[in-house]
Amino acid sequence: MKRLHVLLIMVAIVIAVFVVVNSLSEDEKIEAKSEPKIIKWNLGSEPATLDPQLTKDLYGGSVINHLFEGLFRYRGHHIEPAIAERYDMTADGLTYTFYLKETKWSDGQPLTARDFEYSWKRALDPTTGSEYAFQFHTIAGGEAYHSGKTDASSVAVKAIDDLTLQVTLSSPTPYFLDLLTTFPFMPVRKEIVEQYPDGSWAIDPAICVSNGPYILTEFELSSRLKLTKNANYWNTDAIKIDMLEIGIVNDANTALTGFEAGDFDIIDSVPLAEISRLKSESPEFYAQPSLATAYYLFNTTVKPLDNPDVRKALSYAIDRKALVEMVTKGGEIAATGFIPPGLYDADDVDFHIASGTYGINPDEVDIALAKSLLATAGFPDGVGFPKLEILYNTSETNAMIAAAIQEMWKVNLGIDITLSNQEFAVFQESKKTGNYQISRGSWFADYADPMAMLEIWTSASGINTTGWSNSEYDQLIDSAKTSIGQRRFDALHKAQDILMNEMPIIPLFYYSDLFMISEKIIGWEKTAMGVWYFGNADLLETE
């Protein structure tokens, strides 16, 4: 009897628990089941914008890569369909027809081919001011519209119906599908953009509508951002991370302290002084090759920087080996041209190796040549050379590089240079408006082709703020867009030859991407172009 009494009590308890659990709301069940999965990520600098057509930096780009999605995405070194279900291409390589998945915007409205048509034409609209508009010039009628010669109707991109987008190119473009992974080709919503044409809609959580795996739920100026899983994303069930909490701490030492204290799961840079320790002690430290080049750019409208001999003298006087071994110390490679290693031509030869060194010896500074060029320009031993300024965006690494180059130019050429730093958004505006003399720059290829590096120095490029323009260079880039095979790469090699001979920019080194990421995060991705993606990430179970 006693045993039966105990059994009845146990049954009653089980029933009671069952009733309580089943009386919970669906939200309460989810909360009771597990805590939200959150990644705490320090971006390093505040994005200038989160508008896909207006973006111009990797800080904003990596955030945009989570808020929006184009027809294709990079997975590792390859691209795969995203909003595109499939596509057809005509035999001549000119006309592409994309068939879209049935997807929604974050507010539940259907996303259609018309959204892509609008967005691409918006990038080309000269009143938009997109610095990436040149990437759309491969579309028939694109360049004419961007230059103000025609209207939007001349651009050969058209929504055939809600889920079919047709694009005709002016010439076969081998890297066209790679272009479609980049931020400016992502869709935006017409009625929202036109209400806020300055792009402010993209940083206001109350108005921002996107189509990627996350939505913007918080944006505190110069402080932090928060992205939350998008319930209306077409593949939302595959997204494991519920929230991305993004910090904006630009001091590398402070960021590392935060990482080691558990305040951050990811930091996108590390202090130079800590690299050796982290390499030997931490399995969470990464140094991976990047398709990216660090450089200084000249405002060639400013005297004496309008003289190629002066620009080349400044370049040859830099000890690049000392720069990467004694200053940056992160596995970077001294640059001898603008194109980094890792991009290949039609014969599968590394473009960087085939280019040669352009007279730059990465192991030894040619001081005699540098001084000779400066003397030819009218400044023997630096006498009479005006005091110029190096401008850079605030960071420990940028400051140390600028100080090192300042000293090299003083010792090797006898000239005095001052240094000035600005917060990133202000710095970007200074470069855009040409309000600088010598400026720090860096470029990460948007796709894996030399064109992604060289096209930015054309006269039509919004990225080219040097004031330098060369018609032969422009023609070679245009030729490379319409050519195939090794002939195409021959044109690109000749273009880089001109760039390095006239030297509107000084290549310094090729990046090694240094970052820290917690071992608890799995499935994370960071492309060789420097773009993060956590849409396939998850957190390891902890006991």
N, C-alpha and C positions, 0 to 999 in steps of 0.2 A: 504493500500500500504506500509506504513511504517513497519507494522508488517511482511509483506511478505519479505521486504528487510532485516530485522533483521534475519528472519528465514533462508534466503539464505546464509547470512554471516556465521551463525552458522554451517550450513551444509558444507560450504566450509572449515571451520576450522577443523571439524571432518574428512573430506576427506584428508586434508593436514596432519593431525596427523597420520592417517592410512597409508598414503603413506610413511611418514618418518619412522614409526616403521617398516614397511615391507621392507624398503630399507636397514635396518640394516643387517649385517652379523649374522649368527647363534651365533657366539661368543659374538657379541655385544648385542644380545637379552638376552643371559644368564646373561651377566654382568649387563644389565639394569634391569633385573628381580630381582636379589638378590646379595648381597655381599657373598664371599666365607665364609663357616663356618669353623672356626679355633679353635682348642683347644691348649692352651699354657700350656705345662706340664713340670715341673721340675723333671728330672730323678734322680738327686742327685749325680751321679758319672758317669764318662765316661765308656761306655762298653769296655771290653777288646777286643771283636770282635763281629761282626754281622753274623758270619758264623755259621749256625745251628749245624754242626757237631763239631765245635771247641768251641762253647760257654761254659761258666762255671760259669756264674753269672746271677742274676735276672735283673740287669740293662740291659744287652744285651738281656736277654730272653724276657723281655716285649716289646722291640723294634722288635726283631725277630718275635714275635707273631703277629705283624702287617704286616711285610714284606713277611712272608712265611706262608704257610698253609699245614698241613699234611692231612692224611686220615680222622682224627677225630679232633674235638675241644671240649673243656669243655664249657658247658653253665650252670652256677651255679655249682651245685654239680654233674651234670650228663654230660655224653659225648654224642655227636651227630655227624652224618656223616658230613664231610666237602668235601674234594676232592673225598672221597669214595661215591658212589651212594648207594651201598649196599654190603653185603658180605655173603658168605656161610662158614660154618665150618663143618668139618667131625665129625662123631659121637664120635670118640676117642679124640676130642679136639686138634688134632695135626696140621691139615692142614686148612689154611684160604685162601679163594679166594676172592679178593677184585675187585669189578667192579667200575671203575672210571668214574666220570663225564667227559664230553668233556670240557676241560679248556685250558687256554693259559698262557704262561709266559708273563711277563710285556712288552716284546718286540714283542709280537704277535705270537711267535712260539708256536706250540702245546706242551702241557705238556703230557707226556706219562708214562706208567707203567715202562718203562726203566729208567726214571729219578729217580724213587723211588728205583729200584734195584741198580742203580749206587750209590745213596746216602747212602743207608744202608750198602752196602759193603765198601764204602769209610770210614764210621765210624769205621768199624771193621779192616780196613787196618792198621797194626801196624805202618806203616810209616806216617799215618795221625796224630797220637798222640791225638786222641779224648779221653778226660777224661771220656766220657760217653759210651765208647765202651762196657763196661760190661753190659749195658742194652740190648745189642743185643745178648748176650750169650745164651739167651733162644731160638734163632733160631738154628735149626740143622746145625752143622758145623761152627757156629759163633765163639765159643771160640777157636776151633782148628786153624781157620784162624787168629784170633787176636793174638794168641800166637806164630804164625809163623810156625806151624806144617804142614799147608796145604795152598793151594792157594784159590783165591776168588771163583773159580768154585765149591768148596765144600760147599759153603754157600747156604742153601735151600731157597733162595728167587729168584723168576724168573718172568720176564715179559712174559706172555703167548702171548699177543698181545698188541697193543697200549693202550688198556683200561682195561686190566686184569692182576692183580698181584697175584701170588700165593706164599704163605709162609708156610713152614713146621717147626714146633717147635720140639725141642728135647724131650719135655715132655709137658703135658697140663699146661698152664699158665693162671690162672684165671684173672690176671690183664693185659693181653696182649693188649687188646684194649685201656686201659688207657695209656699204654706206647706209643701208636701211637699218642697221643696228644702232646707228649713232643718234644722239639726243635730238638734233633738229628735225629728224624724220619721224619723231613720235607725235601722236595726235593731240590736239587741244580742242576745247569746245568753243565754237564761234561766238555764241551769245555772251559768254562770260568774258572772253578775251576782249571783245569789242566794247564791253562796258568798262574794262580796265586796261586800256591799250599800253600802259607803261609797264605791264607785267606784274603789278602789285597783287593781282588776284592769286598768283602762284605761291605767295608766302603768307596768305591769310587763310587760316584753317576754316573760317566761316564761309569762304567762297570757293576755295580751291577744289576743283573737280578733276579727278584723274582716272586712269584706267589700269594702273599697275597693281602689283600685289599688296601695296600699302596706300594708306591715305594720310595726309598731313593733319595731325590733330593738335599740334602745338608748335609755335614759332616765337621764341623770345629773342629779340634782337641782341646779337653779340653774346648770347648765353647758351641756348639749347634749342633743339628741335625734337619733336616726337612723332614717329610714324606708327600707325596702328594697322593691323591686318584688315584688308579690304574685303568685306563680306560679298561684294558684287564682282570680285575678280573671277575671271572664267575658270581659273585653276586653283581657287581658294582652298579647296580641301587638301591640296598638296603643300600648302604653306604651313610650316610647323612653328615658326617664330611669330608670336602674337604682337610684339612691339619692339621697335628700335628706338632707344633713347640715345640721342645724339648730342654730345658735348661739343663746345667750341673753345677749347683751351689751346692757344697757339704756342705756349711755352713748353718745349719738349721735356724739360726737367719736371715741371708740374704735372704734365700728362703721365710720365713714367711713374712718378710717386703715386698718382691716382690708380694706375694699372696695378702696381704692386700692393696697393691697399685694397684692391677689389672694387674700386669705384668705376673703373672701366674694364670691359672685356677685350676691347680692341683700341690700340692707339696707332695712328697712321704715320708716326715718325718717332725717332728715339734720339736722345742727346748724343752728340758726337763722342763725348768723353766716356760714355757708357757702352759703346759698341763692343769693345774687346771683352768686357765682362759678360755682357749679354750673350755674345757668340759662344763663349765657353761654358756658361752656367745655365742658360735658359732654353728649354726646348720650345718655348713659346715665342722665341725671336726668329724672324724670317728675313732673309736677304735674297730676293729673287730678281732675275734680270728684267729690265723694262725696255720697251720700245720707246725710248724717251731720251731727249737731249737737253742738258742745261746749257744756257748760252747767255751772253750779254748782247743787247741790241743797241745800235747807235741811232740817234736822231740825225739823219744825214742832211737835214736842212740847217743844222747848227754848225757854224765854223769853229774849228777846222775839221770837224767830223764829216764834212762834205767831200773831203779828199780821201780817195781810196788808199793812198800811201799811208796816211795817218792811221786809218782803221787797221791796215795790215800790220803796221808797226806795233800798235797796241796788242794785236793778237799774238804776234811772234814773240813778244816780250813776256808772255805769261808762261810760268813753269807749271804745266798741267800735271806732271808727275807729282810734284810737291803738293799740288792742290788736292789730289785724290788720296795720296798716302799720308799727308801730314795734317790736312784740314778735314775733309769729308770722311775719310777712313771707313767707308761703308761698302767697299768692293766696287766702287765706280770705276769706269774705264776712261782714261784720258782721250778726249775727242780730237780726231784729225779731220773730220768733215761733219756735215750736219746729220747725215743718215746714220743711225745707230746699227750695231750688228743685229742680225736676226731677221732681216728682210731679204728675200731671194729673188733673183731675176729668172727669166724664162729658161735658162740653162741650169737652174738650181744652184747658182753661185751666189754667195753672200754679197749683196750690193755694196756693203761697207768695204769689204776686202777688195773688190774689183775697182773701187773708186780711187784707191791710193791715199796718200797722206797730205797732199796739197802743200808740201814743203814743211809741214809741222812735224817736228821730231818729238814724240811724246816723252822721250827719256832725257832730252837735253834742249835747253833754251838757246835759240840762235840770236843771241844778243847783238852780235855784229850786224846781222841782217836787219833787225828791228831798228837799231840806231841809224843805219844807212837810209832806211825808208823815211824815218822821221826827219833826217837832215835834208833829204831830197824834197820833203814837203815844206822846208824852210825853218825847221826847228832843231839845229845841230845841238846835240847833248841836252835837248829839252829847253834851250834858251828861247824865251818869248812865247812858250806854249801857255795858253790860257788855263786858268784853274777850272776844271770841269767837275761834274758831280755824278756819282753812281747812285742811282735810286733803286731801292729794293723793298719788298714787302717784309714786314716784321717777322723775324724768326731768328733763332740762334744760329742756325746753319747759314742762312743768307748773310747775316752780319759777319760771320767768320770768313766766308768766301770773299766778301767785299773788302774786308780789312787786309786779307792776304794779297789780293790783286792790287789794291792801293799801294802796298809796300813794294810789290814786284815792279810796278811802273815807276815808283820813286827811285828804287835802286838801279833798275836796268835802263831807264830812259831819262831819269832826272826830272820827271814832271810830278806836280802835286795834284792830287785828286781828293775831293771831299766826299763824304758819305751821307746819305739821307735815307731814312726808312719811313714807310707809311703803312697803316693798316690795310688789309688786302683790298677791300672794296674801293678805298680811296686810291690806292696804288693802281688798280685796274683802270680807273677813270683817268688817271694821269697818263698812263700809257696810251689809252684810246684817243685822247685829245692831243697827244704829242707833247705833253708838258713834262719833258725830261730831256736829258742830254745823253746819258748812258744808263740803261736800265737792265735789271735782272730779268731773265725770261726762262721759260721751260716749255717744252712741247712734248706731249705724249701722243703717239699716233692714234688716231681714232679707229683705224682698221689696219690690217697687216699688209701694207703695200707702201713702197717708197713715195707714191703720190700723196699719201696722208701727211708726209713731212714736208714735201717740196711745194705743194700747191699753196701753202699759207704765205709764201713770199711773192706771189703774183701781184700785179698792180690792182686787181679787183678784190683781193682778199681783205676782209675787215681785220684780220689778225696782223697784217703787215702795217705797222704804225711807224716804220722807220723813215718814211718819206722817200725810200729807194724804189725805183721803178726801172725795169729793163725790158724793152719790147721783145728782144730775142729770147729772153728767159720766158716771157709770157707765151711766145709762139711755140717754144719747145714743150712747155707744159700742155698747151692745147694739142700739139702733135701727139704727145704721149696718151692723151685721152682718146684719140681716134685711131691709134695704132695697136697692133697686137704683136705678140711674140717678142723676140729680142730687139726688134726695131723700136718698140715702145721703151724698153729699158735703155737703149742707146740715147734716146732723147732725154730721159731722166738723168742719165749720167752727165750729158752735156749741160743740162740745167744746173746741176750741182756744181759743175766746173765754173760756171759764171758766178754763182752765189759765193763760192769760196775765193774767186779772183777779185771780186769787187768788195767782198767782206762787209755787207751792211749789218752782219751779226758775227759774233765770235763764239763758235762752239767751244765749250769748256770741258764737259765730260758727259758720258752716257750713264744714265742712272742705274743704280741698283736700288730696288724698292725695299726699304727697311720698315718693318712694322712688328708689332707684338699682337698676338691673338691668343686668347685663353684656350687651353687644351679641351675645355668642356664644349667648345663649339666645333661641330663637325659639318661637313658639306658646304663650307663657305667657298666663295670664288672671288678671285681678284685677277683680272685679265692682265696680259702683258702691257696693255694700254693704261693700266693703273685704276681701272674702274671696279668697285666692289659690287657684289651681289649676294644677298642672303636669302633669296627666294627658295633655295634648295638646302638651306642650313637647318640644323637642329641642335639641341642641347643634350649632352650625355646625361643619363640618369645618375643622380647622386644618392648615396645611401643616407 
